């Protein structure tokens, strides 16, 4: 991943049985979300991590240049964000934001 990140958003997902492949395609580093985030120059990249014991549990890490970059993007593209979120909702049993972090 190129670029110096200063802001990180981490999400935890529990994926519905049989939806793992579709989920990985949507949430992976070249997936639907990453392609959407690339509309903003403040976006650096996404990592998708799968739990080695619970194969339906994933963490996503979205890297941004700053909190302001992410917030501006989210505000500017909120309708499209909601649309992709609703489309992907059927793939998961539950999701939760683990946190937002600043690099020190």
URZI-V995970 format. One record per residue. N is the residue number from 0. BURIAL is + if it has 16 or more other ideal C-beta (glycine too) atoms within 10 Angstrom, else -. Layout:
# URZI-V995970
n=N burial=BURIAL
n=N burial=BURIAL
This chain:
# URZI-V995970
n=0 burial=-
n=1 burial=-
n=2 burial=-
n=3 burial=-
n=4 burial=+
n=5 burial=+
n=6 burial=+
n=7 burial=+
n=8 burial=+
n=9 burial=+
n=10 burial=+
n=11 burial=+
n=12 burial=+
n=13 burial=-
n=14 burial=+
n=15 burial=-
n=16 burial=-
n=17 burial=-
n=18 burial=+
n=19 burial=-
n=20 burial=-
n=21 burial=-
n=22 burial=+
n=23 burial=-
n=24 burial=-
n=25 burial=+
n=26 burial=+
n=27 burial=+
n=28 burial=-
n=29 burial=-
n=30 burial=+
n=31 burial=-
n=32 burial=+
n=33 burial=+
n=34 burial=-
n=35 burial=+
n=36 burial=+
n=37 burial=-
n=38 burial=-
n=39 burial=+
n=40 burial=-
n=41 burial=+
n=42 burial=+
n=43 burial=+
n=44 burial=+
n=45 burial=+
n=46 burial=+
n=47 burial=+
n=48 burial=-
n=49 burial=-
n=50 burial=-
n=51 burial=-
n=52 burial=-
n=53 burial=-
n=54 burial=-
n=55 burial=+
n=56 burial=-
n=57 burial=+
n=58 burial=-
n=59 burial=+
n=60 burial=+
n=61 burial=+
n=62 burial=+
n=63 burial=+
n=64 burial=+
n=65 burial=-
n=66 burial=+
n=67 burial=-
n=68 burial=+
n=69 burial=+
n=70 burial=-
n=71 burial=-
n=72 burial=+
n=73 burial=-
n=74 burial=-
n=75 burial=-
n=76 burial=+
n=77 burial=-
n=78 burial=-
n=79 burial=-
n=80 burial=+
n=81 burial=-
n=82 burial=-
n=83 burial=-
n=84 burial=-
n=85 burial=-
n=86 burial=-
n=87 burial=+
n=88 burial=-
n=89 burial=-
n=90 burial=+
n=91 burial=+
n=92 burial=-
n=93 burial=-
n=94 burial=+
n=95 burial=-
n=96 burial=-
n=97 burial=-
n=98 burial=-
n=99 burial=-
n=100 burial=-
n=101 burial=-
n=102 burial=-
n=103 burial=-
